[in-house]
Amino acid sequence: MEIFEKLGKPSYLLLGIIAAITALHFTLLEQEGNQNLISVSLLIWLTAASLLWDKYQAKNLDLKSNLPSTILGIILIVLALLRSISTSGYHFFLCPFMFAIGLVLLTASLKGFQFYRQELYIFSLFLLYPAIMRFLGMINMEKWTAIFSTFMLYILGFQPYREGVSIILPTGRVEVLSSCAGIDIVTLMIICSILLFFIVPLKTSQKILCLFLAPIIGFLVNCIRIGLLTFFVSQSADEAFEYWHGEDGSLAFAMISVILFGLFCWFSYIRPLTLETQD
């Protein structure tokens, strides 16, 4: 009976709703097969969950709503759920934000927008994601990727030359298309840098540095990937090319970018704060 009493508490009901919505979101993402979006979604949900857990630990969760806000919150959640009936109908950027607003209204009414503003800012990154992708697609990332990848091959002792977005070695060539230009990785890194602001207290200058450094790391790591693909083509290593050109290879380089940025943040910001706290 004690279990049922706990399940009847608002905090446990809220946890159950959030868990169900999260499971639905990632199930549909898995069916879609967009590995980069899965990574971004995982980071966003984990960051929001971390902030909510801090509020819960501090016994600072606001779970008081009113009838109009509750009804409006339920309507938003139901509308997003109706779109999830089919994968093609589910909007991977809008629906999570609708869920977040609906949950805030359901649990804390309109005043919850102020109390849960950080969590709402985090979920608004789902709306920012396609905007960043569109912007990067407009600045001719293919050309810049080809230029830097060619330069990397040159300093490594190869003899490449470039024609537009094509990188050419004496025994093979690779054309850098939009899907290989690193737009996904750079977008992931920008989202990572913004999420860091909600976890670690940073000065304005440090935030600017992170916003500048994170996409640069993603871009350069992807240029290394393109250079590696060019080398595989020149050596007729078809299996290696197919693997590192595919989703698994692209995801591996995206994770390398995140790890490099994470190491920079750890040694530059997080570790010094930890040492200060221990002192």
LINNORGI-V137194 format. One record per residue. N is the residue number from 0. SS is DSSP state (A for helix, B for strand, O for the rest). PHI is phi in whole degrees, -180 to 180 (none if undefined). OMEGA is omega as a letter, one per 20 degrees, with the letter a starting at -180 (NA if undefined). Layout:
# LINNORGI-V137194
n | ss | phi | omega
N | SS | PHI | OMEGA
N | SS | PHI | OMEGA
This chain:
# LINNORGI-V137194
n | ss | phi | omega
0 | O | none | r
1 | A | -62 | r
2 | A | -63 | a
3 | A | -68 | r
4 | A | -66 | r
5 | A | -66 | a
6 | A | -64 | r
7 | O | -81 | r
8 | O | -72 | a
9 | A | -56 | a
10 | A | -64 | a
11 | A | -75 | r
12 | A | -64 | r
13 | A | -62 | r
14 | A | -62 | r
15 | A | -65 | r
16 | A | -65 | r
17 | A | -63 | r
18 | A | -62 | a
19 | A | -66 | r
20 | A | -65 | r
21 | A | -62 | r
22 | A | -61 | r
23 | A | -62 | a
24 | A | -59 | a
25 | A | -76 | r
26 | A | -65 | r
27 | A | -69 | r
28 | A | -64 | r
29 | A | -63 | r
30 | A | -67 | r
31 | A | -69 | r
32 | O | 83 | r
33 | O | -87 | a
34 | A | -66 | a
35 | A | -66 | r
36 | A | -67 | r
37 | A | -62 | r
38 | A | -62 | r
39 | A | -62 | a
40 | A | -62 | r
41 | A | -61 | r
42 | A | -64 | a
43 | A | -66 | a
44 | A | -64 | a
45 | A | -67 | r
46 | A | -65 | r
47 | A | -63 | r
48 | A | -63 | r
49 | A | -63 | r
50 | A | -66 | r
51 | A | -65 | r
52 | A | -64 | r
53 | A | -62 | r
54 | A | -64 | a
55 | A | -66 | r
56 | A | -63 | r
57 | O | -83 | a
58 | O | 52 | a
59 | O | -122 | r
60 | O | -80 | r
61 | O | -95 | a
62 | O | -123 | r
63 | O | -119 | a
64 | O | -125 | r
65 | O | -125 | a
66 | A | -62 | r
67 | A | -60 | a
68 | A | -66 | r
69 | A | -62 | a
70 | A | -64 | r
71 | A | -64 | r
72 | A | -63 | r
73 | A | -63 | r
74 | A | -61 | r
75 | A | -63 | r
76 | A | -65 | r
77 | A | -65 | r
78 | A | -61 | r
79 | A | -66 | r
80 | A | -67 | r
81 | A | -64 | r
82 | A | -70 | a
83 | O | -84 | r
84 | O | -58 | r
85 | O | -125 | a
86 | O | -60 | a
87 | O | -68 | a
88 | O | -87 | a
89 | O | -78 | r
90 | O | -94 | a
91 | O | -69 | r
92 | O | -103 | a
93 | A | -82 | a
94 | A | -61 | r
95 | A | -60 | r
96 | A | -68 | r
97 | A | -63 | r
98 | A | -59 | a
99 | A | -63 | r
100 | A | -64 | r
101 | A | -61 | r
102 | A | -66 | r
103 | A | -64 | r
104 | A | -64 | a
105 | A | -66 | a
106 | A | -106 | a
107 | A | -140 | r
108 | O | 57 | a
109 | O | -68 | r
110 | O | -68 | r
111 | A | -67 | r
112 | A | -64 | r
113 | A | -82 | a
114 | A | -67 | a
115 | O | -106 | a
116 | A | -63 | a
117 | A | -65 | r
118 | A | -63 | r
119 | A | -68 | r
120 | A | -60 | a
121 | A | -64 | a
122 | A | -72 | r
123 | O | -68 | r
124 | A | -65 | r
125 | A | -62 | r
126 | A | -78 | r
127 | A | -73 | a
128 | A | -53 | a
129 | A | -66 | r
130 | A | -67 | r
131 | A | -64 | r
132 | A | -59 | a
133 | A | -67 | r
134 | A | -63 | r
135 | A | -64 | r
136 | A | -70 | a
137 | A | -91 | a
138 | O | -104 | r
139 | O | 60 | r
140 | A | -62 | a
141 | A | -60 | a
142 | A | -65 | a
143 | A | -65 | r
144 | A | -64 | r
145 | A | -63 | a
146 | A | -63 | a
147 | A | -71 | r
148 | A | -65 | r
149 | A | -62 | r
150 | A | -64 | r
151 | A | -63 | r
152 | A | -64 | a
153 | A | -65 | a
154 | A | -71 | r
155 | O | -87 | r
156 | O | 102 | r
157 | O | -85 | a
158 | O | -122 | a
159 | O | -89 | r
160 | B | -145 | a
161 | B | -120 | r
162 | B | -126 | a
163 | O | 67 | r
164 | O | -105 | r
165 | B | -101 | r
166 | B | -106 | a
167 | B | -122 | r
168 | B | -110 | a
169 | O | -55 | a
170 | O | -117 | r
171 | B | 174 | a
172 | B | -146 | r
173 | B | -132 | r
174 | B | -103 | a
175 | O | -87 | r
176 | O | -92 | a
177 | A | -61 | a
178 | A | -70 | a
179 | A | -108 | a
180 | O | -81 | r
181 | O | 85 | a
182 | A | -62 | r
183 | A | -62 | a
184 | A | -66 | a
185 | A | -63 | r
186 | A | -63 | r
187 | A | -56 | a
188 | A | -69 | r
189 | A | -64 | r
190 | A | -62 | r
191 | A | -59 | a
192 | A | -64 | r
193 | A | -69 | r
194 | A | -62 | r
195 | A | -59 | a
196 | A | -63 | a
197 | A | -83 | a
198 | A | -103 | a
199 | O | -117 | r
200 | O | -71 | a
201 | O | -121 | r
202 | O | -76 | a
203 | A | -59 | r
204 | A | -63 | r
205 | A | -69 | r
206 | A | -64 | r
207 | A | -62 | r
208 | A | -62 | r
209 | A | -65 | r
210 | A | -65 | r
211 | A | -84 | a
212 | A | -74 | a
213 | A | -58 | r
214 | A | -66 | r
215 | A | -63 | r
216 | A | -61 | r
217 | A | -61 | a
218 | A | -64 | a
219 | A | -67 | r
220 | A | -63 | r
221 | A | -67 | r
222 | A | -63 | r
223 | A | -63 | r
224 | A | -61 | r
225 | A | -64 | r
226 | A | -61 | r
227 | A | -66 | r
228 | A | -63 | r
229 | A | -62 | r
230 | A | -62 | r
231 | A | -62 | r
232 | A | -64 | a
233 | A | -66 | r
234 | O | -98 | a
235 | O | 56 | r
236 | O | -90 | a
237 | A | -65 | a
238 | A | -65 | r
239 | A | -63 | r
240 | A | -63 | a
241 | A | -62 | a
242 | A | -68 | a
243 | A | -76 | r
244 | A | -86 | a
245 | O | -80 | a
246 | A | -65 | a
247 | A | -65 | r
248 | A | -65 | r
249 | A | -63 | r
250 | A | -64 | r
251 | A | -61 | r
252 | A | -71 | r
253 | A | -64 | r
254 | A | -67 | r
255 | A | -61 | r
256 | A | -62 | a
257 | A | -64 | a
258 | A | -64 | r
259 | A | -62 | r
260 | A | -66 | r
261 | A | -62 | r
262 | A | -64 | r
263 | A | -60 | a
264 | A | -66 | a
265 | A | -63 | a
266 | A | -76 | a
267 | A | -89 | a
268 | A | -123 | a
269 | A | -71 | a
270 | A | -63 | r
271 | A | -58 | r
272 | A | -66 | r
273 | A | -64 | r
274 | A | -66 | r
275 | A | -65 | r
276 | A | -66 | r
277 | A | -67 | r
278 | O | -71 | NA
